[in-house]
C-alpha cells in the first residue's frame, strides 16, 4: 500500500508570513511529485510539480524534494488570505498516483 | 478552452438506484482519470484511460462500479446498484501526458445516496 502522509492541520499563519507544508511518502520508486490547491467546494488545481531533488521556485511558491528522506515540502512566502485552502500532496510512480488527505491552511489578515 | 466538463453537478438518489456520471475531457488530452473524494479517505484514483482504453482499474472499489470511454470526448462512471457509502464527490480529470504530469480537474459531481 503506497502511502502519502500530510498533517491535516489547520495550519494557521498571519498574512505576510511564510507557510510551510510537509508531505512524506512510502514508495521509494516514486518519480513525480505535485502540490495541488483545493478551495472549499472546488476542484483541485495544480500549483507546483517537482521531479528531482532540491528546490523549485515559482513566484511565491517553493517546492522542496528530498528523495533520500522521502519528503516533499511546499513553502508559501508572503502568505495572503486568498491562499487559505487545502493543499494536497500527490506522488506518482511508474503506474500509480497517490494523493495525501491534504493540509488545511488558514491565513489570517 | 472550456476545461473538463462534468454532469450532473449534483445527484441525489435512493439506495439501489443506478447512477451515471458523465465527463468530457479537454480536447487533445489522451488521458482521463476518475477520482472519488471523501473526508475519510481523501482523493482516491478509481480508474484511468489512455486513448480511450482502460489502463488501471485497481482503484474501483467494487463490481458495482464500472467506467467506459466510448470515444475521446466522453466517459461515464456508473454505479449499479448505489449504496449510501457511495456518497462522495466524484471528479474527472484529464491530462495530455499521463500519471506523471499535470492533471486538469473538472468541477466534480456531488453524489448523495439516501
Interface residues (C-beta under 8 A of the other chain):
Chain A: X31 X32 X34 X42 X43 X44 X45 X46 X49 X88 X92 X93 X95 X96 X97 X98 X99 X100 X101 X102
Chain B: X41 X42 X43 X44 X45 X55 X56 X91 X99 X100 X101 X102 X103 X104 X105 X106 X107 X108
